[in-house]
């Protein structure tokens, strides 16, 4: 198991008041039922779940936040299956990193290491509870902010990977990030057009790209704000 899955089993053991061995066994049995949480069987299950529970909740603007919370247990199993984060290298001194729509925050946590402050921004779901537990266990002084936010602290790097397409009016969220990102800082974000599917409520990110006249592209999904 990767770091997030190992930590998840420890957290779930505490949450359920069972042994870590029992927690690991439960997790492995769950994953075996769909041949792993990162494969086509689990993706098919997720799509069926979105359709099935559409009687309860949709991704309409008035319901989408509750939809993320409703499906958060399932989403967390997928997110903790992602590979462990590898630190990104930047040509600037980094004091503060923001991860906007952080999920499990693999990349931002790895990049922050022990030197940078890390601000994790997301909807409050089980994933945030897990991250808060993990931070406390490892004595990491992370700052957690719950969406929606209107103002962010200044930062040198902002991760916003896989989030804009999940937001209504994503350009407004970009404006909040842009106001926080210092000149010369880096935005890490996938701003290409996405396929339309459940919770991809803004697959066309043209409106965000149009607001990036003050950024230079430095690599795949890497943008630097001009000084």
N, C-alpha and C positions, 0 to 999 in steps of 0.2 A: 504494500500500500504506500501511497505517497504521504507527504507530511500532513496535508489537510485531512486525509482519510484517517490517518492514525490519531490525529487530534480529535476528529469527530467521534471516533469510538470511545475515547477517554471522556469527552464531554457528555456523550449520550449515556455512558455508564453512570456518571454522576447524576445526570438528570433523572434516570430511571431507577437509581439505587440498585444497580446490578454490578457484577464484576466486569472488568475490562474484557476478560476472555469471553464472557457471554455476549458483550456488546459487539466484539469483533465477529463472533459467529453469526449474530443476527445480521450484521452488515454484509458479510460475505454471502449468506443465504439469500438476502435481498438482491444483491447484484447478480447472482447466478440465475435468478428467475428471468432476467432480461439479457443475459449474456454480457453484462457490464453496462455501466451507466453512460458510456460514451459511444455506444454502438447503435445500429439502425433499429434494433428491437425496442430499445428504450425510447428512441425518438418517436417511433410509431406509437408506443404507449402514451407518450406525452400528447401527441396530436389527438389520439382518441379521447384522452382525458379532457382536453380543452373542449372538444365537441360535446362530450357527454355532460360535462358540468356547465355547458352553456345555458342550460335551463336555470342555473343559479347565478352565474356571473359571466359577463362579457368583457371585451376590451374597449367598450365605449368610453368616452372621456369621463363620464360621470361614475364609471365603475372600475376603471383600469387599475387604480391604486389598490382597491380591494381585491381585484383579480390577482395582482402580484402576490398579495398576502395569502390569498386562498390557495394558490398553487406553489407557495414558497417551499414547502417540504420537498416536493418533487424537484423543483429547480435546484435546491441545495445539493441533492444527490448528484446532479449533473455537474454543478460547479466544483465540488470537491474532487471530481474525477479529472479535472484539468491538471496538467503537469505542474510540478513545483516551480515557483517563480525563479527567474534568473535576473540578477541585477542589471539594469540598463546603465550605460555609461553616457555621460553628458559632458560638454566642454565648459560648464559653468559650475560655480560653487552652489551647492544645494542646501538650503536651510529648511525649507518646508515643501512637502509634497501633498497634493490633494488627489484623492481618488474619488471621482464623481460617478456614482452608480457602481460602488466598489465590488459588489458581490462578495467573493472570498478574498479579493485583493492580493492575488499571488504576486503580480509584478511589482506593485507599489510597495508591498511589505519587504520584498527582497531588495528593492532599490533603496528604500529608506535605511535599511540595516540598523545600525546603532547611532548613526550620525545625524540623520534628518528627522524633523518633526513630521508626523503623518496624520493627515485629517481624512477620515473615511466618511463618505457621504452616501446615504442610500435610504430606501424605505425601511422602516423598522419591521423586520421579519425574523424568522428563526436564524437566518444567516447572520444578521447583526448580533443577535444574542450569542451565537457561537463565537463570532469574532471578538466580542467583548470578553467572553470567558477566556479565550485563547490569549488575548492581550494581558489579562490579569494574571493568568498562569505564568506567562513568560516575562512578566513585569515590563511590558511595553507601554509607554505613555501615549498611546494613540488618543486622538480626539475623534469622537463620533458625532456626526450631525445628521439629523433626520430630514429627509425630503418632505415638503418643499422648503427650500432655503432661499432667502432673498439676497444675502450678502455672505461671501466667503472670506476667510483670512487671506492675506497676500501669500503667494506661493511662487516657487521657481519652476516647478514641474506639475502638470495636471494630467492625470490619466482619466480619460473618458472613453474607454474602449467598450464597444458593444452596448452603448447606452442611448445615444441620440435617437436611434431608430425606434426606441421604446417610449419616447416622450412626445406628447402633443406639444406643438409649437417649439420644436427643439432650438430654434434660433434664440428664443428667450433664455433658455438654459445656457446656450453658448455665451450670451452677453454677460451673464453672471460669472461664468468662468473667465472670460476675457478681462473683466474688471479686476479679478483677483490675480491674474497671471502677470508677473513683473515683466517689463521689457527685457528681451534677451532670454526669456524663459521658454519652456517647451510644453507643447500640447501633444499628447499621444492619443489619437482618436481615429477610428475608421469612419470616414466621411463619404464613402462611396454609396451609390444607390443599392438598396437591399431588396430582397424578394419580399412580397407581401405575404405575411402569415400571421397567425394569432400573436398579438402583442407587438408586432412590428407595425405600430400605429402611424409612423412617419418614415416609410421606407425610402422616400426621395428626400435627400438631405441637401438639395440645391440651396435652400434658404440659408443653411449654415455656411456652406462654402462661399456664398456671396458676401458674407460678413468677414471673410478672412483676408481682406486686402492688405492687412498689416502683418501677414505671416508668410514665411518662406517654407516650402516643403523641403525637408532634409532627409527623407527616407520614407519607407513604407509606413504610412500612418503616423509620421513624425513631422511636426510643424514647429518652427521657431518664430517667436514674436519679435518683430523688429524693434530696435532701441529707438 
